[in-house]
């Protein structure tokens, strides 16, 4: 997704309409491994936490992730 597409798509995330964009992948699970071809910064609650690869464990009602 280009920076321009990201800027246009991001506001749709608040209404849940971003999920239909071809560059968006929705995954459900309690634990997810994220790997990328090159390191990508990972943010949580607005803070940069680490770089990919990363293993994410979801705790019920703990955090809304967009």
N, C-alpha and C positions, 0 to 999 in steps of 0.2 A: 504494500500500500504506500503510495507516495505521501509526502507531507501534506499536500493539498487535499488528497482524499481523506487523510486522517482528520484534518481540521473540519472537513465537511461532515464526516461520519460521527465524530465524537459527540456532538450534541444529541444525536439520535440514541446514544447509549442510555440516556436518562429515561427515555420512553420505551426502551427495549427493542427499538426498531433497527439497531445496528446489526442484529443477528442475521439479517438477510443479505448483507454485503458479501460479495464473493471472497473477500480477503479475511473474513471473520470465521473462526472455527469455534464452535461451542462444544465443550466437553463436560460431561457430568461424572462426578466420582468423589470419593472421600480422599483419594490420594492421586496426584497427577505428577508425572515426570515431564519436564519441559526441556527439550534439547533443540538447539539451533545450529545452523552451519557455522556461524561465527558468534562470539559472545555478545549477548544483548543484555542491557541493564534490566533488572527486575525490581519493580516498585511494589510496595505494600503500604497502604494507608497514606499515600503521598510521599513516602520516603524511599530512597534508593536503598535496597537491601543487599543485593548481590548481583552476580551475572549468571547467565545460563552456562551450563546446564543446572537445573534446580529441581528439587523434589518438593512439592507443595502438599501439605496435609490440611484438609479443611475441617475446622471445628464448627459444629452446629451453632448458628446464631452469633458467631464471633466477629465476622467481618464481611462487608459487602465488597466483592471483587469485581471490578469492571475492566 
